[in-house]
Amino acid sequence: MAEKKKTFEENLADLETIVTDLEAGNVPLEEAMEKFKAGVTLSKSLEKTLSDAEQTVTKIMSKDGNETTMNDDDSKDNE
């Protein structure tokens, strides 16, 4: 059976557990290094997921069905 892909929230919880374990300082050095590597990998994955979500949210569909990317300048009132 194929392993189910973890959700963003599950990966975030795993990262929080790793950070808590490392902050406690009760982890042997070798294990701490492995946890640190796993934490960095999770952090990069979470950052990419957030970036992708942000790009999706900022897209707007025009009336003719074309996607348009909303810029920060588009959302501000012109003075």
C-alpha positions in Angstrom: 0.0 0.0 0.0 1.4 3.4 -0.9 2.2 5.8 1.9 -0.2 8.7 2.2 1.3 12.1 1.6 1.3 14.1 4.8 -0.7 17.3 5.0 0.9 20.7 5.5 -0.4 20.7 9.1 1.1 17.2 9.8 4.5 18.3 8.5 4.3 21.5 10.5 3.5 19.4 13.7 6.5 17.2 12.9 8.8 20.2 12.5 7.5 21.6 15.8 8.3 18.3 17.5 11.8 18.3 16.1 12.4 21.9 17.3 11.0 21.1 20.8 13.3 18.1 21.1 16.4 20.0 19.9 15.6 23.0 22.2 15.3 20.6 25.2 18.9 19.5 24.6 18.3 15.9 25.7 19.1 14.4 22.3 22.4 12.7 21.6 24.6 14.6 19.1 24.1 12.1 16.3 20.4 12.0 16.7 20.3 15.8 17.0 22.1 16.1 13.7 19.6 13.8 12.0 16.7 15.6 13.5 18.2 18.9 12.4 18.6 17.7 8.8 15.0 16.4 8.8 13.9 19.8 10.2 15.6 21.7 7.5 14.0 19.5 4.8 10.6 19.9 6.4 11.1 23.7 6.6 12.0 24.0 2.9 9.0 21.8 2.0 6.7 23.9 4.1 8.1 27.1 2.7 7.5 25.9 -0.9 4.0 24.9 -0.1 3.2 28.3 1.4 4.8 30.0 -1.6 2.8 27.9 -4.1 -0.4 28.6 -2.1 0.4 32.4 -2.1 0.8 32.4 -5.9 -2.4 30.5 -6.3 -4.3 32.9 -4.1 -3.0 36.0 -5.9 -4.2 34.8 -9.3 -7.5 36.3 -10.5 -9.6 35.0 -13.3 -10.7 37.7 -15.7 -14.1 37.7 -17.4 -12.6 36.1 -20.6 -11.2 33.2 -18.5 -7.6 34.3 -18.6 -5.6 34.2 -15.3 -4.1 37.4 -14.1 -1.6 37.7 -11.3 -2.5 40.4 -8.8 0.5 42.6 -7.9 0.9 44.5 -4.6 0.5 47.7 -6.6 -2.9 46.5 -7.9 -4.3 46.1 -4.4 -3.2 49.6 -3.2 -5.3 52.7 -3.7 -3.7 55.2 -6.0 -3.2 58.5 -4.3 
